[in-house]
């Protein structure tokens, strides 16, 4: 998952972009805290469900943070 934080002038001050999904925040701090929790959950170990109740090896998934940028809309 690609994760990026950008600044917007309206309607919210900051937007977290997660692939094709965007979430607005009123402050950079709130956006950064959201991204930290999201990355922690993505990077946590997960087991895939198995219909035959046999354990499967965990498949690592890593979040990639894209450096924050500032977008100025007219």
C-alpha positions as CSV (number, residue, x, y, z in Angstrom):
1,X,0.0,0.0,0.0
2,X,1.3,3.4,-0.9
3,X,0.8,6.0,1.9
4,X,1.3,9.7,1.3
5,X,0.4,12.9,3.3
6,X,-0.3,16.1,1.4
7,X,-1.5,19.6,2.4
8,X,-4.8,21.0,1.0
9,X,-6.3,24.4,1.7
10,X,-10.0,23.2,1.7
11,X,-12.0,21.4,3.0
12,X,-9.4,19.7,5.3
13,X,-5.9,20.9,5.9
14,X,-4.2,17.6,5.4
15,X,-5.0,14.5,3.4
16,X,-3.7,11.0,3.8
17,X,-3.7,9.1,0.5
18,X,-3.7,5.4,0.6
19,X,-3.6,4.1,-2.9
20,X,-7.1,5.2,-4.2
21,X,-8.5,6.1,-0.8
22,X,-8.1,9.6,0.7
23,X,-8.9,10.7,4.3
24,X,-8.9,14.4,5.4
25,X,-7.5,15.7,8.7
26,X,-7.5,19.1,10.3
27,X,-3.8,18.9,11.4
28,X,-0.6,17.4,10.2
29,X,-0.1,15.8,13.6
30,X,-3.5,14.0,13.4
31,X,-2.6,12.8,9.9
32,X,0.8,11.5,11.0
33,X,-0.7,9.7,14.0
34,X,-3.2,8.0,11.7
35,X,-0.4,6.9,9.4
36,X,1.6,5.5,12.3
37,X,-1.3,3.4,13.6
38,X,-2.1,2.2,10.0
39,X,1.5,1.2,9.3
40,X,1.7,-0.6,12.7
41,X,-1.5,-2.6,11.8
42,X,-0.3,-3.4,8.3
43,X,3.1,-4.5,9.5
44,X,1.8,-6.6,12.4
45,X,2.1,-10.4,11.9
46,X,-1.0,-11.9,10.3
47,X,-2.0,-15.5,9.7
48,X,-4.1,-16.4,6.7
49,X,-7.2,-18.4,7.5
50,X,-7.1,-22.1,6.4
51,X,-10.2,-24.1,5.6
52,X,-8.4,-27.3,6.8
53,X,-7.2,-25.8,10.1
54,X,-3.6,-26.3,9.1
55,X,-1.3,-23.3,10.0
56,X,0.0,-21.4,7.1
57,X,3.2,-19.4,7.2
58,X,2.6,-15.6,7.7
59,X,3.1,-13.6,4.6
60,X,4.9,-10.4,5.3
61,X,3.2,-7.2,4.0
62,X,5.1,-3.9,4.3
63,X,3.6,-0.4,4.1
64,X,5.7,2.1,2.0
65,X,5.6,5.6,3.3
66,X,6.0,8.3,0.6
67,X,7.5,11.5,1.9
68,X,5.1,14.3,2.7
69,X,4.5,17.0,0.1
70,X,2.6,20.2,0.0
71,X,0.0,20.8,-2.6
72,X,-1.4,24.3,-3.1
73,X,-4.7,24.5,-4.8
74,X,-5.9,27.8,-6.3
